Amino acid sequence: MLNLILFGPPGAGKGTQSEKLIGAYGLKHISTGDLLRAERKAGTELGLQADAYISKGDLVPDEVVVGMVRNYMKDHSEASGFIFDGFPRTTPQAQALDALLAEFDTQIHLVLGLEVAEDELVKRLLLRGQSSGRVDDQDEDTIRNRFREYQNKTLPLQDYYQQKGAYRGVPGMGEIEVIFEALCAHVDAL
């Protein structure tokens, strides 16, 4: 089983590159953002709880996210591997993911970090907000708050995975195919 984490701030291109990696390596995609948006759209209790946090640009509590990932993995136990897109976002989530993967007798093999400057991220997200209708991508203050949340809570994961020897940084600006080739080079080197 091959398990990858695609890591980076909001707007770094995780969704785009995840789709390409899924196609290349036959992985199941776990995007907590997509799962949460589906729950919000469906108006479930989980979706309503998550909405209160997401609309302010805050992170959804760990226990909600980890439980959602566990359920997804159970539902896809036949998978040859998973790509985690936007999860984990905090060190406690990473530790919970390690424990969760141990339940499935596997681990994270590689963490690929897309590295993009803040001003570029704001520009990308505002454009995405115009085309997607996503409320959390339409306000610059909310976007910058999400970036601060990322810097304070998620960026420390880089050190966590570097200590495990699993982190590889990849520049996330430029042509999509060039970025994808750089990601694949790290996966193929495993």
Secondary structure, 3 states (H helix, E strand, C coil): CEEEEEECCCCCCHHHHHHHHHHHHCCEEEEHHHHHHHHHHHCCHHHHHHHHHHCCCCCCCHHHHHHHHHHHHHHCCCCCEEEEECCCCCHHHHHHHHHHHHHCCCCCCEEEEEECCHHHHHHHHHHHHHHHCCHHHCCHHHHHHHHHHHHHHHCHHHHHHHHCCCEEEEECCCCHHHHHHHHHHHHHCC
